[in-house]
Amino acid sequence: MRACRLPFKQLLAISVFIAIFSGHPAVFAETAGTADKAVHHEQESLDWPGIYYGFVPCPDCNGVKTTLALNKNNSYILITQNVGKSPREFVEKGKFTWGGQSDTIVLTPRNSSTVRQYIVGENTLIQLDNDGNRISGELADRYVLRRTDITKAPPAAHSSH
């Protein structure tokens, strides 16, 4: 009788093991193709959540003071102010997704259909045009938002602001 119970116990243990892990999709995540890994490369390799600040060009004002907070849960808050035109700050909340390129994010606001795209870099976001292309021309380098929540102490020149 004892010889009969041992195979049953082994069979039961194997069945339980298979039942536990067959319904667990994370086990199969490692088998995803290299294309899936490339799409999420920047998302996994960079410390992208944080607060980004910039002063981007504006055709009818002195510039747009821009603050963008990216959260780990893929939500964002964008605060803009058209300097020299209005003291009013505009607040936009929404979700962002990783774009077709592995290093781009697409911001989709809750209350609007206007999407914005950025290239994610090391402590920077580069704003893209409405078609998802890099902005070119002499002002191109001004479409960069820099991460401001880095734990390093700010330079002495900026500490008085």
N, C-alpha and C positions, 0 to 999 in steps of 0.2 A: 504494500500500500504506500509505503514511504517513497518508493521509486516513482510511483505515479504522480505524487504531489509535487515533486521537484520540477518536472517539466511544466506542470500547470502554473507554478509560481513564476517560473521564468517567462512563460508565455504571458502571464498577467502583467509582469513588470515591463516587458517589451510593449504590450498593448497600451499600458498607461503612459509610457514614455512617448510613443507615437501619438497618442491622443493629445497629450499636452503640447507637443511641439508642432503637430500638423496644423493647428489653428493659430499658430504664432507667426505672423507675416514678417516680423523682424528677422527671423532666422534666414529668410530668403533674400534680405536686402543686400547681402554681400554678393549675390549672384547677378545683380543688375549690370547691364552693359556699361561700357566705358563712356558712352554718350551721356547717360544719366549722371555719372560721376562728374563729367566735365561741366554740365549745366549748373551744378551746385558747388563747383570748386570755390568760387569767391565767397559764397555764403558760409562755407565751412572753414576756409583758411584765413579769412580776415576777421578782425574784431570790429565788425561794422555797426553794431547797435551803438547809438550815442546821439549827441547833439552837434549839428553842423551849422556853421554860420558863414555868410558871405554878403557882399554888396555888389549885386549884379547890375549890368547896364539897363537903362530904361530910356525909350525914345522920347518920352514927354515929361521926364522928371530927372532929378539929380542921380538917381539910382534906386534900386529896390533892396532895402535891408531885408535879408532872408535868414530865417532860423528854421531848421528842419530837424525834428527829433524822430529817429528811427528806433522802434521798439522790437524786442526779440520776438514778440507775437505777431510780427509783420503789420503792425498798425503804425501810423505816423501822425504827427502834428506839424503843420507848416504855418509859420507866422511870417507875413510879409508887410512891409510898409513902403509906400512910394514917397521917398524922401524929397522934400521940396515941393510936393504937390498936396500932400495931406498928412496930418499927424495920426490918422486912423490906422490901426493895425488890423489886417485881415487874417482870420484864423481858419484854417482848413484842416479837417480831420478825415482820415480814411485808412485804407489798407494798401499795402504794396506787395507786388509779386516780383519774382526774379524773371527777367525778360528772356528772350530767345538767345541772347548772348550771355555767356556765363557771368559776365561782370556788370550787367545792367539791372536796374530795378525800375519798375513802372508803378508810379503812384496813382491810385484811383480814389478820388475824393468821394465822400458819402453823398454830398449834395450837388454834384456837378458831373458833367460828362468829360470835362477837360482833364486829360491825363498828362503827367509829366514823367520824363525819363532821365535817369542819371547813370553815369558810369561809376561804379564803386571802386575806389582805390584805397591805398594805405592812408587812412585818416582823411580822405577827401571824397567828395562827390562832384562829378563834372556834369553840369546840366547839358542836356541834348536839345536839339531843336524839335519842332512838332512832328517831324518825320523820323525821329530817332537817330539823327546824325549828329556828329560833333559840330559845334558851332565854330566857324572859321572867321578869319579876318583879324584886324588889329586888336579887337576887344575880346578875342576868344579866351585868353587867359583869365579874364574877369568873371567867367561863368563857373568858377570853382568855389565850392563850399568846403570849408575846413572844419575838422572836428575840434570842438572847443572843450570837451569834457575829459580830455586826457589828464591823467593824474600828475603830470609834470607841473611844476610851478610856472606861472606865466612870466614872461620877461618883465623886468622892472619898468620899462616904458609903458606897458599896458596895464600895470597894476593900479594906476591912478584913475582909470576910467570906470 
